[in-house]
Amino acid sequence: MERALARVDLGALRGNCERLRAELGGARLCAVVKANAYGHGAVDCARAASAGGATALAVATAGEAAELAGAGVAGMRGGDPGDVDLLTLGALTDDEVDVALGAGSAVGVWTEGFRQLLATRARALGGPARVHVKHDSGMGRLGSLDGEEVVALAAAVAADPDLELAGVWTHFATADEPDEDDGYFFAQLERFEPVAAAVRAAHPGVTVHAANSAAVFRSARSHLDMARCGIAIYGLDPFQDDPAARGLAPVLSLVSHVAAVKRFGAGQSAGYGRRWRAPRDTWVGVVPLGYGDGVRRALSNDCDVLVGGRRRPVVGTISMDNLTVDLGPDTDVEPGAEAVLIGRQGGEEIRAEELAARLGTINYEVTTALLPRVPRVPAGDP
Ligand SMILES: *Cc1c(COP(=O)(O)O)cnc(C)c1O
């Protein structure tokens, strides 16, 4: 038995990709597997996503691109595998450029200086670099704010024998906030559309992309040629609601076990700082999982764990390697019983969205925070 593990249901991931493809109609699905697939394990998730119909994979860093290429999942054009397109989304240092190109990844470009550096490095490495020119239509982060500069950069890329123009793209700031948004999402789309149209008119084969997961559900107008979906492929809701309402199934379960069960007298305390004392005689279970695994200490005295098909409150301070739960004054829970921190047990479910709400964050951060000490164990049929 594992001390603790993250069960990754690759069949569910594949199903979520199929669900997104149905929503997208004819547009392509690019599965975003950055940050170790939001904590789920990049290589297995990338494989399952392509089985689910994703024809492109996106990562944030050159190291992540190299991991996928090394595993033979994507990239490495001119080398071996390569039927799934790989795109590195982030800004790259000079050293990272060589790593990304070596992995066969396309890269984003938004300045003439970087375009020239890329061409020089591509020539040295012996093959053209594929480029997606990025427009900052209002995210206020990476990309050129100037639409005319984007069109000119695309032309310069297309004219350069060491570069290949593959795409033009942008990223939304408020796709997941339809209530607070005040039209900003559509204003971004309206800024991007004429820029994309001008690039497409000059370079008809180019892939135009803007949508993240939230945008896919928010407006079909944002789908364009391809959508870059992360959170939804993991069955997590981009709007922090119930993923089932959008036909998405959570992929990750965080499972451990009850390592010890002890009788507490009223007033007896559990854990550092004595931040919980038994209000009555009770049984306390110890679960060998803590912030050293990525279970945030801020959840101390403020979340539940499923044991024996029921919610049990976490009591006391979550420590690096253990947490404690109140099993109640009468219990039939024995050491070895399964303990579920995220996922289902019996008729109960604890979703990443619930933990995120308790922590004042978003589901993305809950799964991405899981540390390497927790083995990711693939389950289900990809
Ligand atoms: C992370 C990321 C995405 C995926 O966003 P989700 O909300 O997880 O679907 C898409 N595009 C860019 C540029 C990103 O950085």
The ligand as a MOL file (V3000), in Angstrom:
LIG
                    3D

  0  0  0     0  0            999 V3000
M  V30 BEGIN CTAB
M  V30 COUNTS 15 15 0 0 0
M  V30 BEGIN ATOM
M  V30 1 C -2.2200 28.2500 -19.0540 0
M  V30 2 C -2.6060 28.8540 -20.3400 0
M  V30 3 C -3.7350 28.3920 -21.0360 0
M  V30 4 C -4.6940 27.3710 -20.4550 0
M  V30 5 O -5.6370 28.0280 -19.6450 0
M  V30 6 P -6.8270 27.2220 -18.9030 0
M  V30 7 O -7.5710 28.2870 -18.2190 0
M  V30 8 O -6.1630 26.2740 -17.9520 0
M  V30 9 O -7.5960 26.5190 -19.9500 0
M  V30 10 C -3.9760 28.9170 -22.2960 0
M  V30 11 N -3.1740 29.8630 -22.8150 0
M  V30 12 C -2.1020 30.3580 -22.1630 0
M  V30 13 C -1.2570 31.4070 -22.7980 0
M  V30 14 C -1.7940 29.8740 -20.9050 0
M  V30 15 O -0.7380 30.3750 -20.2470 0
M  V30 END ATOM
M  V30 BEGIN BOND
M  V30 1 1 1 2
M  V30 2 1 2 3
M  V30 3 2 2 14
M  V30 4 1 3 4
M  V30 5 2 3 10
M  V30 6 1 4 5
M  V30 7 1 5 6
M  V30 8 2 6 7
M  V30 9 1 6 8
M  V30 10 1 6 9
M  V30 11 1 10 11
M  V30 12 2 11 12
M  V30 13 1 12 13
M  V30 14 1 12 14
M  V30 15 1 14 15
M  V30 END BOND
M  V30 END CTAB
M  END
